């Protein structure tokens, strides 16, 4: 196992430990003068026993998650987005698109392994065909001629694979920098990362052997990913944005797992 | 030779004169059902061609600098507005967003681009029902009373202009707004007649409600009336919604939210009207939940949040959100809004307050002021039967009514964009 993966995993474990140990209260602080509102939850909201409300997601670490959400807001604002802005300022749009395609093509590896693990042979074949076409005709993946031929990407990750075999979400998690996730998907993320690094370390004379290049690749991948994600923390202006994001993330993953 | 040349020239001139009139196609909108028109994105061919990027400056204003922002709104640092600017001297148009919408919502961005392309500076103001507006710019912190909303907007517009004055050269001022922002534009224009800060040359109301109470009643019913078993089954309905997305994904083999994708999916399997209606209802319910929660917290609680309770950035707001979604605009009116005004004026009845929240209330001004125009759709779902015709009567030849488009569904349609721009340029549609 290379050093950088080890560092990443140690970081994740540390974060998870803090998450589990944290006991932030999520109930509003009451005082002696606190009076109940006119419209009370128990009277207004009627949900059958055992059922979940439309925006209720298992979130035992909510207090801490909201804290990480806040951290991400500041991290985005003062570090991540300024870097993304420098990147988009320096790079011509055309070059940015080539970088995005290149990265997507490399990560077809994750789609390939997870389609295979879910025994989706047609999708596995499509992924393989895409990789072959884009690597050759698309000049090392800089272009994406496969999509123009209607051979569409078949995105799958290990979180989805776990879900496919019946693993539940587990508690909702907001990961530092990476954002919304849950225990299952975080596990998936680590597994995909390990598999990816292992596979590329096996490629003979692999360009990933060079640590500098690997570092640059990781950094550019992170910046490119953030660039393509239009979401801005507290960009909706809704006081319930945390709840909305949590619901939409969970719903989106549910739909993805079903495919 | 000379003769032939003249003949050709005459022919060309005739063509260019007749050409546009012949080429002008009648208005066509791909969705005939008003709910489809309101909800669904249209394919790119039915959208006006607008510049991809426009020079934009985002800035914040603080109309009440001494006001302390509660901890639960820790991320709010003032009311954001935007300026889209021309290099040279140009007219400036203010645009006011619809219910719950911010200065950079998709509809606002479209309008910014359309007016930029037509040569205007554009200042965009979030709706007075938008959470950050309630926190920073609303004097009463109780949005919905049109006279107060107009004063708040007028103050915010003035401060926004002060912020950018040094950057741009302005000839004249114009004003527009869509939906709730449309009816508010009328009241802002009325206020400007006495305040005279801007002396608006022209004002366009886009899809405004005729009566706020009538329109919000209709919106409340869209959610409650179209979910099987009513709003208490919202969670069940939401799971069904996910299932239909999921099967759509399976059927199409891929999924995105572009207009072209949605239109393709629609052609295959048009969604049911009750489903679309409940989507519109849900979207408004989410906006109203934001607005009510914010107003309630700012005013010390008691409606959907407890009185004298402390919330911070780790407080779970989920229960309040669920109560908020289940609290209609009409509940807010009867239980929270009217009591506030009734306390100030014990003689005021609910009906009197309802009557005040309308365009009918300022009909005399709307009839006499030739600078105000109306853009509406005959099938707008927020209007009671007869209300569009009533407004048509009030505005007369200053009204442009399209047969289809639902509620603001056709705002990006090339014909509609052309009408808007021409209206401000002083030409007829």
Interface residues (C-beta under 8 A of the other chain):
Chain A: X24 X25 X26 X27 X28 X29 X30 X31 X33 X34 X35 X36 X37 X38 X39 X40 X41 X44 X45 X46 X47 X51 X52 X53 X54 X55 X56 X62 X63 X64 X66 X67 X70 X73 X152 X233 X234 X236 X237 X238 X239 X240 X242 X243 X244 X251 X254 X255 X258 X259
Chain B: X72 X73 X74 X75 X102 X126 X130 X131 X132 X232 X234 X235 X236 X237 X238 X242 X245 X246 X249 X250 X253 X254 X255 X286 X289 X290 X293 X294 X296 X297 X301 X302 X303 X304 X305 X306 X307 X308 X309 X310 X311 X313 X314 X315 X316 X317 X318 X319 X320 X321 X322 X323 X324 X325 X326 X327 X331 X335 X336
